[in-house]
Amino acid sequence: MMGGNKNRTLAVALLLVTSIIWGSSFILIKKGLLVYSAEQVALLRILFAYIVLLPSALIHLKKYFKTHSWKFLVSGMTGNLIPAFLFAKAQTQLDSGITGVLNSLTPLFTLLIGVFLFHLKMHRQQVIGILIGLAGSIGLSLINGNGSLGAINYYVFLLLLPQPFTALTSTT
């Protein structure tokens, strides 16, 4: 029983650390926009990810790159490069909290792509979850910068645009 508790504690700790890293990225984008342009913030995000992942890529990429180079290119462009630019541009007009919540629509698009492209079965709980998530996202997109309801902030679409592509690259 001791090993189970130790594994659970480790899992919870890793989840918390990952949540902090993931959540803080939107705050850091917003802070970066105080000094840099949206394009510079996006390029810096890609540069830092490149630096962190380079050692692992040098070790493991050789055996996969020859046969799957086009998949790496498409996945990198649609799952990382394009969203980095769109998220940075959207955050010039949106709060980081709204951006983070709208980013959580990726699982929704993953499910929809699974259903429509891979003919997976969708259950009632999944449909209810999709409707709740969609209602929340629509509600958030109608909130003005001062917190009141108003017209839709069209910068929300910069966040929603890459979601299907990110979801598609995560299912392949």
Buried (B, 14 or more C-beta within 10 A) or exposed (E): EEEEEEEEEEEEEEEEEEEEEEEEBBBBBBEBBEEBEBEEBBBBBBEEBEEEEEEEBEEEBEEEEEEEEEEEEBBBEBBBBBBBBBBBBBBBEBBBEBBBBBBEBBBBBBBBBBBEEEEEEEEEEBEEBBEEBEEBBEEBBBBEEEEEEEEEBEBBEBBBEBBBBBBBBBEE
